[in-house]
Amino acid sequence: MKNSKRNTENQPRAAAAAPASVPAAGLPWWAPLSAAILALIAYFPALNGPFLFDDLSLPMMSQGQGINYAEFLRRGVRALTNMSLLADRDLWAMNTTPYHVENFVLHVVNALLVYFILKNLLERAGREGRAVVVSAGFGAAVFLLHPLQTEAVAYIASRSEVLSVFFSFAALLVFLRRKEAAVSWAHAIVVLLLIGLGALSKETAVAMAGVLLLTDLYFHEGSPLEGVVKNWRLYVPLLAGGLAGGLFVYRLASHEGTAGSSLSFSPLDYLFTQFQVVWVYVRLFVAPYGQNLDHGFPIVKAPGSVLSWLGLLGIVAAVGAAFVWRKRYPLASLGVLTFFVLLTPTSSILPIADPLVERRVYFASIGLLLIVCEFLSRWTLNAAKVAGLAALAAVLTMLTMFRSDLYTSTQAMWVESVKANPQNYRAQFQLAFSYYEKGECSKSLEHYKAASLLQKPDYRLLVDWALALDCAEDVPGAIARLQEATKLENTSTAWSTMGMIYGKRNQPELALDALNHALQLSRRDAMTWVYRGNVYFTLGQHRQALSDFEEALKRDASNPAAQQGKAAAVNALGRK
């Protein structure tokens, strides 16, 4: 009897190693079509959305920097993402619709990849027939329509997410659909190439190597380690490339100040913060309320808080449960580990400026979908249950549509962010700037003041605050903010802005002093030359004005202010 019991317990393992005995039927033609229509409904509001937040700070969006495709290839980091956006800029200029459409199309293709990945793993876990198609289809629909995915799809700067996931999921699918137990050199090369392309889109794609390893440990005939050893052709290059690439990315990120040792908090601080953050991600997936473009999640200083330790205990418990029940619930067990593995690049010890960002769940969500498929595939399906799943997909569509509507307006986005967290310094700052851009200067000043009360204003906020004060005709206040800024950083922007304000107020001597000082610090900013050219023009020094406008055009040939200034100076000199 004991031997019989042991054989029964091993049945899930045996089923996992073999293909399903009853092949799963394919999706009916109307199912993917319906899903695509729902996705279009969900994301339609954002397809005409403007550039938002840091979209315009991307290097390829700065016309005057002279960055080309070769420069992105040389730098390496996110080269494919940057080149795709550079191609968009060359093709579409500032028309944002094609940028959004490309993100959307990639998202739909990624959902299709998710379907085939889930279907393959369900069959490996011994599921059969209709349960496979319905479970994989519903999992793909959740991936496609969940409002937590909105930031990755509707935000142009998130091209890195959808593009890297496309290559990463394609690599996983190629790996899963091989016919041989051991990976051939041809398969290994294709998988390595796809993961490499994913890493060139966003460096987090390297985590897919861990998922490949997990699938070998879970779904390989014989002992788990046997499958790993047989696939050495894949894992040895992955290990070497991952170590080299990780070190390169860490050094570059630290140098650029977005991650690593250049930040004001330690790796241990970040780790204790992530013990809480990962559970916020899970909660947002299960119950998508309280979403925010900028959560402003506070850094937890080591040795952490009670919530940090509870979060750590939760992670240990989840991983432990996944190990204990790995045979009874192989898909859920694999899903738990996959979720944590794919979050590792952004939710471990490498500090990143923003500890909680919703788009980071885009990659890792396939782990949570495996958990969903585990239990859904065990249901006895009937028409009522299938209708209930369809209704849930419709609800997700509506929630995503409301969420994507925020991406049609910078103001709406930051109003929502401030409403969710009024103590968020950056959200107050960005809302203030969005009001300034719309010419609502008094509202802008309210939020600049609110931001300054939350923490000591930085250089950029002071400069932008000065522009809002100038807009409200408070010149002394604007100059005071700019003088504060010059004490924080000795860079040209504050001096150039000061010169512009003095020039508009017909104070040419003060304007020229400030602008000359700005040019001593940096001669690269086209607008500084434009401001000084305007001052010279008002003084009647048209030849000197012409020279400055031409200097501006050398730095930014499409600058409209420089073009107009040059035409006016040439006209004035012609009259003489």
FENLIN-V867514 format. One line per field, one symbol per residue. ss: DSSP state (H for helix, E for strand, L for the rest). Layout:
ss=???
//
This chain:
ss=LHHHHHHHHLHHHHHHHLLLLLLLLLLLHHHHHHHHHHHHHHHHHHHHLLLLLLHHHLHHHLHHHLLLHHHHHHHLLLHHHHHHHHHHHHHHLLLHHHHHHHHHHHHHHHHHHHHHHHHHHHHHLLLLLHHHHHHHHHHHHHHHHLHHHHHHHHLHHHHHHHHHHHHHHHHHHHHHLLLLLLLLHHHHHHHHHHHHHHHHHLHHHHHHHHHHHHHHHHLLLLLHHHHHHHLHHHHHHHHHHHHHHHHHHHHHHHHHLLEHHHLLLLHHHHHHHHHHHHHHHHHHHHLLLLLLLLLLLLLLLLLLLHHHHHHHHHHHHHHHHHHHLLLLLHHHHHHHHHHHHHHLLLLLLLLELLLLLHHHHHHHHHHHHHHHHHHHLLLLLLHHHHHHHHHHHHHHHHHHHHHHHHHHLHHHHHHHHHHHLLLLHHHHHHHHHHHHHLLLHHHHHHHHHHHHHHLLLLHHHHHHHHHHHHHLLLHHHHHHHHHHHHHHLLLHHHHHHHHHHHHHLLLHHHHHHHHHHHHHHLLLLHHHHHHHHHHHHHLLLHHHHHHHHHHHHHHLLLLHHHHHHHHHHHHHHHHL
//
